[in-house]
């Protein structure tokens, strides 16, 4: 009997995990500064992060009082995209708004 290419007679004990881990989520953080107007931050939270006017205002006040606030929690790719969109809009408007991401 001819041996098939790429096959072996040895058996391997391989243990498979039964569960799949969910991808890690990332927080998009907005940092307070002395130059970016509160109205601009609120507008960005509504337009880019799809917050209601009430939740955008609440987050903006938190950023102002605490120095940093969570704009949203997303998959890594979406968090990075929203961060870059926010930074681009801020720079185009002449504001030095700092936006970062970090694992949840």
Contact map, one row per residue, 1 for C-alpha under 8 A:
11100000000000000000000000000000000000000000000000000000000000000000000000000000000000000000000000000000
11110000000000000000000000000000000000000000000000000000000000000000000000000000000000000000000000000000
11111010000000000000000000000000000000000000000000000000000000000000000000000000000000000000000000000000
01111110000000000000000000000000000000000000000000000000000000000000000000000000000000000000000000000000
00111110000000000000000000000000000000000000000000000000000000000000000000000000000000000000000000000000
00011111000000000000000000000000000000000000000000000000000000000000000000000000000000000000000000000000
00111111100000000000000000000000000000000000000000000000000000000000000000000000000000000000000000000000
00000111111000000000000000000000000000000000000000000000000000000000000000000000000000000000000000000000
00000011111000000000000000000000000000000000000000000000000000000000000000000000000000000000000000000000
00000001111100000000000000000000000000000000000000000000000000000000000000000000000000000000000000000000
00000001111110000000000000000000000000000000000000000000000000000000000000000000000000000000000000000000
00000000011111000000000000000000000000000000000000000000000000000000000000000000000000000000000000000000
00000000001111100000000000000000000000000000000000000000000000000000000000000000000000000000000000000000
00000000000111110000000000000000000000000000000000000000000000000000000000000000000000000000000000000000
00000000000011111000000000000000000000000000000000000000000000000000000000000000000000000000000000000000
00000000000001111100000000000000000000000000000000000000000000000000000000000000000000000000000000000000
00000000000000111111000000000000000000000000000000000000000000000000000000000000000000000000000000000000
00000000000000011111000000000000000000000000000000000000000000000000000000000000000000000000000000000000
00000000000000001111100000000000000000000000000000000000000000000000000000000000000000000000000000000000
00000000000000001111110000000000000000000000000000000000000000000000000000000000000000000000000000000000
00000000000000000011111000000000000000000000000000000000000000000000000000000000000000000000000000000000
00000000000000000001111100000000000000000000000000000000000000000000000000000000000000000000000000000000
00000000000000000000111110000000000000000000000000000000000000000000000000100000000000000000000000000000
00000000000000000000011111000000000000000000000000000000000000000000000000110000000000000000000000000011
00000000000000000000001111100000000000000000000000000000000000000000000011110000000000000000000000000011
00000000000000000000000111110000000000000000000000000000000000000000000011110010000000000000000000001111
00000000000000000000000011111000000000000000000000000000000000000000011111000010000000000000000000001111
00000000000000000000000001111100000000000000000000000000000000000000011111000011011000000000000000111100
00000000000000000000000000111110000000000000000000000000000000000001111100000000000000000000000000111100
00000000000000000000000000011111000000000000000000000000000000100001111000000000000000000000000011110000
00000000000000000000000000001111100000000000000000000000000000100011100000000000000000000000000011100000
00000000000000000000000000000111110000000000000000000000000000110011000000000000000000000000000011000000
00000000000000000000000000000011111100000000000000000000000000000010000000000000000000000000000111000000
00000000000000000000000000000001111100000000000000000000000000000000000000000000000000000000000000000000
00000000000000000000000000000000111110000000000000000000000000000000000000000000000000000000001100000000
00000000000000000000000000000000111111011000000000000000000000000000000000000000000000000000001110000000
00000000000000000000000000000000001111111000000000000000000000000000000000000000000000000000000000000000
00000000000000000000000000000000000111111100000000000000000100000000000000000000000000000000000000000000
00000000000000000000000000000000000011111110000000000000000000000000000000000000000000000000000000000000
00000000000000000000000000000000000111111111000000000000000000000000000000000000000000000000000000000000
00000000000000000000000000000000000111111111100000000000000100000000000000000000000000000000000000000000
00000000000000000000000000000000000001111111110000001001100100000000000000000000000000000000000000000000
00000000000000000000000000000000000000111111111000000001000000000000000000000000000000000000000000000000
00000000000000000000000000000000000000011111111110000000000000000000000000000000000001000000000000000000
00000000000000000000000000000000000000001111111111100001000000000000001000000000000000000000000000000000
00000000000000000000000000000000000000000111111111111001000000000000000000000000000000000000000000000000
00000000000000000000000000000000000000000011111111100000000000000000000000000000000000000000000000000000
00000000000000000000000000000000000000000001111111000000000000000000000000000000010011000000000000000000
00000000000000000000000000000000000000000001111111100000000000000000001100000000010000000000000000000000
00000000000000000000000000000000000000000000111111110000000000000000000000000000000000000000000000000000
00000000000000000000000000000000000000000000111011111111000000000000000000000000000000000000000000000000
00000000000000000000000000000000000000000000010001111111000000000000000000000000000000000000000000000000
00000000000000000000000000000000000000000100010000111111100000000000000000000000000000000000000000000000
00000000000000000000000000000000000000000000000000111111110000000000000000000000000000000000000000000000
00000000000000000000000000000000000000000000000000111111111000000000000000000000000000000000000000000000
00000000000000000000000000000000000000000110110000111111111100000000000000000000000000000000000000000000
00000000000000000000000000000000000000000100000000001111111110000000000000000000000000000000000000000000
00000000000000000000000000000000000000000000000000000111111111000000000000000000000000000000000000000000
00000000000000000000000000000000000000000000000000000011111111100000111000000000000000000000000000000000
00000000000000000000000000000000000001001100000000000001111111110000100000000000000000000000000000000000
00000000000000000000000000000000000000000000000000000000111111111000000000000000000000000000000000000000
00000000000000000000000000000000000000000000000000000000011111111111100000000000000000000000000000000000
00000000000000000000000000000111000000000000000000000000001111111111100000000000000000000000000000000000
00000000000000000000000000000001000000000000000000000000000111111111000000000000000000000000000000000000
00000000000000000000000000000000000000000000000000000000000011111110000000000000000000000000000000000000
00000000000000000000000000000000000000000000000000000000000001111111100000000000000000000000000000000000
00000000000000000000000000000011100000000000000000000000000001111111100000000000000000000000000000000000
00000000000000000000000000001111000000000000000000000000000001110111110000000000000000000000000000000000
00000000000000000000000000001110000000000000000000000000001101100111111000000000000000000000000000000000
00000000000000000000000000111100000000000000000000000000001000000001111110000000000000000000000000000000
00000000000000000000000000111100000000000000100010000000001000000000111110000000000000000000000000000000
00000000000000000000000000111000000000000000000010000000000000000000011111000010000000000000000000000000
00000000000000000000000011110000000000000000000000000000000000000000011111100010000000000000000000000001
00000000000000000000000011110000000000000000000000000000000000000000000111111110000000000000000000000000
00000000000000000000001111000000000000000000000000000000000000000000000011111110000000000000000000000000
00000000000000000000000111000000000000000000000000000000000000000000000001111111000000000000000000000000
00000000000000000000000000000000000000000000000000000000000000000000000001111111100000000000000000000000
00000000000000000000000000000000000000000000000000000000000000000000000001111111110000000000000000000000
00000000000000000000000001110000000000000000000000000000000000000000000111111111111000000000000000001000
00000000000000000000000000010000000000000000000000000000000000000000000000011111111100000000000000001000
00000000000000000000000000000000000000000000000000000000000000000000000000001111111110000000000000000000
00000000000000000000000000010000000000000000000110000000000000000000000000000111111111000000000000000000
00000000000000000000000000010000000000000000000000000000000000000000000000000011111111100000000000111000
00000000000000000000000000000000000000000000000000000000000000000000000000000001111111110000000000000000
00000000000000000000000000000000000000000000000100000000000000000000000000000000111111111000000000000000
00000000000000000000000000000000000000000001000100000000000000000000000000000000011111111100000000100000
00000000000000000000000000000000000000000000000000000000000000000000000000000000001111111110000011100000
00000000000000000000000000000000000000000000000000000000000000000000000000000000000111111111000000000000
00000000000000000000000000000000000000000000000000000000000000000000000000000000000011111111100000000000
00000000000000000000000000000000000000000000000000000000000000000000000000000000000001111111111110000000
00000000000000000000000000000000000000000000000000000000000000000000000000000000000000111111111110000000
00000000000000000000000000000000000000000000000000000000000000000000000000000000000000011111111000000000
00000000000000000000000000000000000000000000000000000000000000000000000000000000000000001111111000000000
00000000000000000000000000000000000000000000000000000000000000000000000000000000000000000111111100000000
00000000000000000000000000000000001100000000000000000000000000000000000000000000000000000111111110000000
00000000000000000000000000000000101100000000000000000000000000000000000000000000000000000110011111000000
00000000000000000000000000000111100100000000000000000000000000000000000000000000000000100110001111100000
00000000000000000000000000000111100000000000000000000000000000000000000000000000000000100000000111110000
00000000000000000000000000011110000000000000000000000000000000000000000000000000001001100000000011111000
00000000000000000000000000011100000000000000000000000000000000000000000000000000001000000000000001111100
00000000000000000000000001111000000000000000000000000000000000000000000000000011001000000000000000111110
00000000000000000000000001111000000000000000000000000000000000000000000000000000000000000000000000011111
00000000000000000000000111100000000000000000000000000000000000000000000000000000000000000000000000001111
00000000000000000000000111100000000000000000000000000000000000000000000010000000000000000000000000000111
